Amino acid sequence: MERLADWLKREMKLEFVSFVEKHSHGHLLRGTVLGREVELLIVSSGHVWVKQPNERSWRTTGVYVPDRVLF
């Protein structure tokens, strides 16, 4: 998870990333960007979805985590 967190910090310009839990369909993480909290969902395909904590629906980011980082 540390490799994934470091990669997300660099790729998405996050200030902080923490692992929350593993789901059957991916990993849930929380992070901060420009002082605002965001939730990140990395699905098994490597695609990164994002949402604000108070939102209900996830938005696609167009960012894919490389296999060497994800596994």
C-alpha positions, 0 to 999 in steps of 0.5 A: 500500500505504501507504493500505491500511496506514494504513486498517488501523491506524485500522480494526482498531486496529493498532499496526504494519502491513507489506506482505508479498506480493501473492498471486493472490487478495489481499494478505498483510500483518503487523501487531501489536495489543496487542503480539501479531503477526497476519497479515492477508489482504485478498482481492480483494473487500476482505474482511479475514481474520486469523490468528495466525502459529502458526495454520493457518486464517484467521478472518473479521473482518467488515471490508471495505476500501473500494474507494477505499483498496484500489485 
